Amino acid sequence: MRKFLKVTTLGVLALAAVVSTATFGQVPSSSKGAKKDAPAKQTTPVKPPEKPEAVAVKPAEPTVKKFTLAAIQGDRVDLAATRLPVETLIDAVKKAAVVSKKGEFESTADYEARKTAARSASFLGGSTLNDTFAISIPVSKWAHQRLAYTFNPDASEGAFFVLPATSTGGTKGIFEKREYGAESGIDFFTSLASKILSRSTYEGSNAYGAKVTVEKTVSVSYGLAANRIPFLTFGRKDYYGSDLTSASNLAVIRFKMDGATASKTIPDLKALIVFSLRDPFILEDGIYVEPKRDRPVDITTSFQFLRIDVIGIVWYSQATGEVFARLPENFGKAAVESVQAADPAVAPSSGVKP
């Protein structure tokens, strides 16, 4: 450090000497025949170019492509229409669905007209609360993930499961309140996404004066709350067991596939749940974990569920968009949609792509 300071000091002194000479226009003179110093030339200082003022640029909002059934009518799903995160949709719907309460002097007809107009406003790429939406969910080998699969390499057979829960998993659901528990008749898809809002620590103590550092976490969990899905005809449970091979009767789709193909195909699959929204749009619950001396964690998690009516489910490759299976069978295919428009009774139960 000392050597560096010494070099720097010398550099400054040298620079000062140069500046001093340039400032006063001194020219060294010889001892003999010294001439009169020539007047220093006057120069016009050059004004440095002004830097343009920094303009705050508002970051562009992520482009969201509006979902329509055209996105799933072909042999490949339009991947651009499958990338809407469930948390983004829930946050947008919460804002779009807000309508101030009926005024004291407002007629019912005027209130309903105002509510209809507010809920017809567009958001997220031009969608409204009356449109069809879709959310992609990973397909897992674990039942608690709700969209699961099994594969038997010895028999070259696989199966898909759709396993909704019977309650939110939150405090109100635990106590079986009508809107949140098994009596609600709602199919819950829980914990599809989550977000930590804050983390902190504080010193906690009990009645005996024992102190411990408590870790506090506040988070939010997102999911779907669907009216009873009509094409799922089995009895619902909150827990379907860890081994789905013993629950093969709950499979909604079965398929044949060799192990080599399955090893590449199944891990790449996602399930696209297609649905319409249902008033009151958002259902909320939550859970709180109180800190204990032997478990010093303070956890508050709010649950936010989108209220929906499921129209159908499409299993597809997230890499290529290729459709693997549909439920109900042929759901969303263009030819079938036109037939169903003429005769709504046409609705086959299930099937894998031929």
Beta strands, then each sheet from edge to edge (+ up, - down):
strand 1: 132-138
strand 2: 147-152
strand 3: 157-162
strand 4: 186-205
strand 5: 211-227
strand 6: 253-256
strand 7: 269-289
strand 8: 297-317
strand 9: 323-327
strand 10: 351-352
sheet 1: 1+ 7- 8+ 5+ 4-
sheet 2: 1+ 7- 8+ 9- 10+
sheet 3: 2+ 3- 6+
end
